[in-house]
Amino acid sequence: MSNTIQLTLIRRGSSLSRINIDLAKQLHINVLNTLSVNSRFVAEYIIEHLHLPSNGTCSNIAIIGSGAIGSRVAYRLFRGKHKVNVYSPSLINPDESCRNKIRRQKGIGSSD
């Protein structure tokens, strides 16, 4: 058997925790995942089921987590003029890429 990859396993979703990566490498199986593939649809589902007032009044909403889903929910609610509070460890101690993303979104510019 040659050492080239002949089989690819694609995991829908982000977690590879149930896949034995070391064994896959030994068997020359390429393992890929589809990060955030469902986040848009989950965020839409959450917003549809929040039962927000339709009369234009502002709601106070707390979101726990600012990952792929939480950030999409927060963005949509913020654009809808709701007061959004996000609680997330990644916002307490953000890494440089997160800080740069926030700067770009706020139009502040790069950190150079």
CNS distance restraints for C-alpha pairs under 8 A (distance, minus, plus):
assign (resid   3 and name CA) (resid  28 and name CA) 6.56 0.50 0.50
assign (resid   4 and name CA) (resid  28 and name CA) 6.64 0.50 0.50
assign (resid   5 and name CA) (resid  28 and name CA) 5.05 0.50 0.50
assign (resid   5 and name CA) (resid  29 and name CA) 5.80 0.50 0.50
assign (resid   5 and name CA) (resid  30 and name CA) 6.32 0.50 0.50
assign (resid   6 and name CA) (resid  28 and name CA) 7.00 0.50 0.50
assign (resid   6 and name CA) (resid  29 and name CA) 6.71 0.50 0.50
assign (resid   6 and name CA) (resid  30 and name CA) 7.96 0.50 0.50
assign (resid   7 and name CA) (resid  28 and name CA) 7.35 0.50 0.50
assign (resid   7 and name CA) (resid  29 and name CA) 5.08 0.50 0.50
assign (resid   7 and name CA) (resid  30 and name CA) 6.26 0.50 0.50
assign (resid   8 and name CA) (resid  29 and name CA) 5.55 0.50 0.50
assign (resid   8 and name CA) (resid  30 and name CA) 4.52 0.50 0.50
assign (resid   8 and name CA) (resid  31 and name CA) 5.82 0.50 0.50
assign (resid   8 and name CA) (resid  32 and name CA) 7.39 0.50 0.50
assign (resid   9 and name CA) (resid  29 and name CA) 6.88 0.50 0.50
assign (resid   9 and name CA) (resid  30 and name CA) 6.09 0.50 0.50
assign (resid   9 and name CA) (resid  31 and name CA) 4.84 0.50 0.50
assign (resid   9 and name CA) (resid  32 and name CA) 6.23 0.50 0.50
assign (resid  10 and name CA) (resid  31 and name CA) 5.96 0.50 0.50
assign (resid  10 and name CA) (resid  32 and name CA) 4.75 0.50 0.50
assign (resid  10 and name CA) (resid  33 and name CA) 5.44 0.50 0.50
assign (resid  10 and name CA) (resid  34 and name CA) 7.44 0.50 0.50
assign (resid  11 and name CA) (resid  15 and name CA) 7.94 0.50 0.50
assign (resid  11 and name CA) (resid  16 and name CA) 7.22 0.50 0.50
assign (resid  11 and name CA) (resid  31 and name CA) 7.57 0.50 0.50
assign (resid  11 and name CA) (resid  32 and name CA) 6.11 0.50 0.50
assign (resid  11 and name CA) (resid  33 and name CA) 4.50 0.50 0.50
assign (resid  11 and name CA) (resid  34 and name CA) 6.41 0.50 0.50
assign (resid  12 and name CA) (resid  33 and name CA) 5.81 0.50 0.50
assign (resid  12 and name CA) (resid  34 and name CA) 5.21 0.50 0.50
assign (resid  12 and name CA) (resid  35 and name CA) 7.72 0.50 0.50
assign (resid  12 and name CA) (resid  37 and name CA) 7.34 0.50 0.50
assign (resid  13 and name CA) (resid  33 and name CA) 6.25 0.50 0.50
assign (resid  13 and name CA) (resid  34 and name CA) 5.22 0.50 0.50
assign (resid  13 and name CA) (resid  35 and name CA) 5.59 0.50 0.50
assign (resid  13 and name CA) (resid  36 and name CA) 6.50 0.50 0.50
assign (resid  13 and name CA) (resid  37 and name CA) 6.25 0.50 0.50
assign (resid  13 and name CA) (resid  38 and name CA) 7.07 0.50 0.50
assign (resid  14 and name CA) (resid  33 and name CA) 5.92 0.50 0.50
assign (resid  14 and name CA) (resid  34 and name CA) 6.00 0.50 0.50
assign (resid  14 and name CA) (resid  35 and name CA) 4.63 0.50 0.50
assign (resid  14 and name CA) (resid  36 and name CA) 6.61 0.50 0.50
assign (resid  15 and name CA) (resid  33 and name CA) 7.55 0.50 0.50
assign (resid  16 and name CA) (resid  33 and name CA) 7.28 0.50 0.50
assign (resid  20 and name CA) (resid  24 and name CA) 6.28 0.50 0.50
assign (resid  21 and name CA) (resid  25 and name CA) 6.21 0.50 0.50
assign (resid  21 and name CA) (resid  31 and name CA) 7.37 0.50 0.50
assign (resid  22 and name CA) (resid  26 and name CA) 6.32 0.50 0.50
assign (resid  23 and name CA) (resid  27 and name CA) 6.19 0.50 0.50
assign (resid  24 and name CA) (resid  28 and name CA) 6.00 0.50 0.50
assign (resid  24 and name CA) (resid  29 and name CA) 4.86 0.50 0.50
assign (resid  24 and name CA) (resid  30 and name CA) 6.96 0.50 0.50
assign (resid  24 and name CA) (resid  31 and name CA) 7.27 0.50 0.50
assign (resid  25 and name CA) (resid  29 and name CA) 5.76 0.50 0.50
assign (resid  25 and name CA) (resid  30 and name CA) 7.11 0.50 0.50
assign (resid  36 and name CA) (resid  40 and name CA) 7.74 0.50 0.50
assign (resid  36 and name CA) (resid  68 and name CA) 6.02 0.50 0.50
assign (resid  36 and name CA) (resid  69 and name CA) 7.90 0.50 0.50
assign (resid  38 and name CA) (resid  42 and name CA) 6.13 0.50 0.50
assign (resid  39 and name CA) (resid  43 and name CA) 5.97 0.50 0.50
assign (resid  39 and name CA) (resid  68 and name CA) 5.83 0.50 0.50
assign (resid  39 and name CA) (resid  69 and name CA) 4.89 0.50 0.50
assign (resid  39 and name CA) (resid  72 and name CA) 7.65 0.50 0.50
assign (resid  40 and name CA) (resid  44 and name CA) 6.23 0.50 0.50
assign (resid  40 and name CA) (resid  69 and name CA) 6.95 0.50 0.50
assign (resid  40 and name CA) (resid  72 and name CA) 7.00 0.50 0.50
assign (resid  41 and name CA) (resid  45 and name CA) 6.13 0.50 0.50
assign (resid  42 and name CA) (resid  46 and name CA) 6.18 0.50 0.50
assign (resid  42 and name CA) (resid  69 and name CA) 6.80 0.50 0.50
assign (resid  43 and name CA) (resid  47 and name CA) 6.26 0.50 0.50
assign (resid  43 and name CA) (resid  69 and name CA) 5.58 0.50 0.50
assign (resid  43 and name CA) (resid  70 and name CA) 7.37 0.50 0.50
assign (resid  43 and name CA) (resid  72 and name CA) 6.13 0.50 0.50
assign (resid  43 and name CA) (resid  73 and name CA) 5.26 0.50 0.50
assign (resid  44 and name CA) (resid  48 and name CA) 6.11 0.50 0.50
assign (resid  44 and name CA) (resid  73 and name CA) 7.51 0.50 0.50
assign (resid  45 and name CA) (resid  49 and name CA) 6.34 0.50 0.50
assign (resid  46 and name CA) (resid  50 and name CA) 6.30 0.50 0.50
assign (resid  46 and name CA) (resid  73 and name CA) 7.56 0.50 0.50
assign (resid  47 and name CA) (resid  51 and name CA) 7.90 0.50 0.50
assign (resid  47 and name CA) (resid  73 and name CA) 6.89 0.50 0.50
assign (resid  47 and name CA) (resid  77 and name CA) 7.98 0.50 0.50
assign (resid  52 and name CA) (resid  59 and name CA) 7.29 0.50 0.50
assign (resid  53 and name CA) (resid  57 and name CA) 6.41 0.50 0.50
assign (resid  53 and name CA) (resid  58 and name CA) 7.90 0.50 0.50
assign (resid  53 and name CA) (resid  59 and name CA) 7.71 0.50 0.50
assign (resid  58 and name CA) (resid  81 and name CA) 6.49 0.50 0.50
assign (resid  58 and name CA) (resid  82 and name CA) 4.97 0.50 0.50
assign (resid  58 and name CA) (resid  83 and name CA) 6.84 0.50 0.50
assign (resid  59 and name CA) (resid  82 and name CA) 5.18 0.50 0.50
assign (resid  59 and name CA) (resid  83 and name CA) 6.08 0.50 0.50
assign (resid  60 and name CA) (resid  82 and name CA) 6.25 0.50 0.50
assign (resid  60 and name CA) (resid  83 and name CA) 4.75 0.50 0.50
assign (resid  60 and name CA) (resid  84 and name CA) 6.09 0.50 0.50
assign (resid  60 and name CA) (resid  85 and name CA) 7.77 0.50 0.50
assign (resid  61 and name CA) (resid  82 and name CA) 7.28 0.50 0.50
assign (resid  61 and name CA) (resid  83 and name CA) 6.14 0.50 0.50
assign (resid  61 and name CA) (resid  84 and name CA) 4.97 0.50 0.50
assign (resid  61 and name CA) (resid  85 and name CA) 6.20 0.50 0.50
assign (resid  62 and name CA) (resid  84 and name CA) 5.89 0.50 0.50
assign (resid  62 and name CA) (resid  85 and name CA) 4.68 0.50 0.50
assign (resid  62 and name CA) (resid  86 and name CA) 5.80 0.50 0.50
assign (resid  62 and name CA) (resid  87 and name CA) 7.48 0.50 0.50
assign (resid  63 and name CA) (resid  70 and name CA) 6.55 0.50 0.50
assign (resid  63 and name CA) (resid  74 and name CA) 7.15 0.50 0.50
assign (resid  63 and name CA) (resid  84 and name CA) 7.36 0.50 0.50
assign (resid  63 and name CA) (resid  85 and name CA) 6.17 0.50 0.50
assign (resid  63 and name CA) (resid  86 and name CA) 4.76 0.50 0.50
assign (resid  63 and name CA) (resid  87 and name CA) 6.23 0.50 0.50
assign (resid  64 and name CA) (resid  70 and name CA) 7.11 0.50 0.50
assign (resid  64 and name CA) (resid  86 and name CA) 5.88 0.50 0.50
assign (resid  64 and name CA) (resid  87 and name CA) 4.86 0.50 0.50
assign (resid  64 and name CA) (resid  88 and name CA) 6.02 0.50 0.50
assign (resid  65 and name CA) (resid  70 and name CA) 5.50 0.50 0.50
assign (resid  65 and name CA) (resid  71 and name CA) 7.70 0.50 0.50
assign (resid  65 and name CA) (resid  86 and name CA) 6.80 0.50 0.50
assign (resid  65 and name CA) (resid  87 and name CA) 5.87 0.50 0.50
assign (resid  65 and name CA) (resid  88 and name CA) 4.60 0.50 0.50
assign (resid  65 and name CA) (resid  89 and name CA) 7.62 0.50 0.50
assign (resid  66 and name CA) (resid  70 and name CA) 4.51 0.50 0.50
assign (resid  66 and name CA) (resid  71 and name CA) 4.72 0.50 0.50
assign (resid  66 and name CA) (resid  86 and name CA) 6.91 0.50 0.50
assign (resid  66 and name CA) (resid  87 and name CA) 7.39 0.50 0.50
assign (resid  66 and name CA) (resid  88 and name CA) 5.82 0.50 0.50
assign (resid  66 and name CA) (resid  90 and name CA) 7.40 0.50 0.50
assign (resid  66 and name CA) (resid  91 and name CA) 7.76 0.50 0.50
assign (resid  67 and name CA) (resid  71 and name CA) 5.70 0.50 0.50
assign (resid  68 and name CA) (resid  72 and name CA) 6.46 0.50 0.50
assign (resid  69 and name CA) (resid  73 and name CA) 6.25 0.50 0.50
assign (resid  70 and name CA) (resid  74 and name CA) 6.07 0.50 0.50
assign (resid  71 and name CA) (resid  75 and name CA) 6.04 0.50 0.50
assign (resid  72 and name CA) (resid  76 and name CA) 6.23 0.50 0.50
assign (resid  73 and name CA) (resid  77 and name CA) 6.16 0.50 0.50
assign (resid  74 and name CA) (resid  78 and name CA) 5.87 0.50 0.50
assign (resid  74 and name CA) (resid  84 and name CA) 6.47 0.50 0.50
assign (resid  74 and name CA) (resid  86 and name CA) 7.45 0.50 0.50
assign (resid  75 and name CA) (resid  79 and name CA) 6.16 0.50 0.50
assign (resid  76 and name CA) (resid  80 and name CA) 6.32 0.50 0.50
assign (resid  77 and name CA) (resid  81 and name CA) 6.66 0.50 0.50
assign (resid  77 and name CA) (resid  82 and name CA) 5.63 0.50 0.50
assign (resid  77 and name CA) (resid  83 and name CA) 7.84 0.50 0.50
assign (resid  77 and name CA) (resid  84 and name CA) 6.99 0.50 0.50
assign (resid  78 and name CA) (resid  82 and name CA) 5.33 0.50 0.50
assign (resid  78 and name CA) (resid  83 and name CA) 6.62 0.50 0.50
assign (resid  78 and name CA) (resid  84 and name CA) 6.19 0.50 0.50
assign (resid  87 and name CA) (resid  91 and name CA) 7.48 0.50 0.50
assign (resid  88 and name CA) (resid  92 and name CA) 6.75 0.50 0.50
assign (resid  89 and name CA) (resid  93 and name CA) 6.54 0.50 0.50
assign (resid  89 and name CA) (resid  94 and name CA) 7.94 0.50 0.50
assign (resid  90 and name CA) (resid  94 and name CA) 4.96 0.50 0.50
assign (resid  90 and name CA) (resid  95 and name CA) 7.61 0.50 0.50
assign (resid  94 and name CA) (resid  98 and name CA) 5.73 0.50 0.50
assign (resid  94 and name CA) (resid  99 and name CA) 6.28 0.50 0.50
assign (resid  95 and name CA) (resid  99 and name CA) 6.39 0.50 0.50
assign (resid  96 and name CA) (resid 100 and name CA) 6.12 0.50 0.50
assign (resid  97 and name CA) (resid 101 and name CA) 6.16 0.50 0.50
assign (resid  98 and name CA) (resid 102 and name CA) 6.30 0.50 0.50
assign (resid  99 and name CA) (resid 103 and name CA) 6.22 0.50 0.50
assign (resid 100 and name CA) (resid 104 and name CA) 6.18 0.50 0.50
assign (resid 100 and name CA) (resid 110 and name CA) 6.48 0.50 0.50
assign (resid 100 and name CA) (resid 111 and name CA) 6.99 0.50 0.50
assign (resid 101 and name CA) (resid 105 and name CA) 6.19 0.50 0.50
assign (resid 102 and name CA) (resid 106 and name CA) 6.14 0.50 0.50
assign (resid 103 and name CA) (resid 107 and name CA) 5.95 0.50 0.50
assign (resid 103 and name CA) (resid 108 and name CA) 4.94 0.50 0.50
assign (resid 103 and name CA) (resid 109 and name CA) 5.84 0.50 0.50
assign (resid 103 and name CA) (resid 110 and name CA) 6.76 0.50 0.50
assign (resid 104 and name CA) (resid 108 and name CA) 6.08 0.50 0.50
assign (resid 104 and name CA) (resid 109 and name CA) 5.80 0.50 0.50
assign (resid 104 and name CA) (resid 110 and name CA) 7.15 0.50 0.50
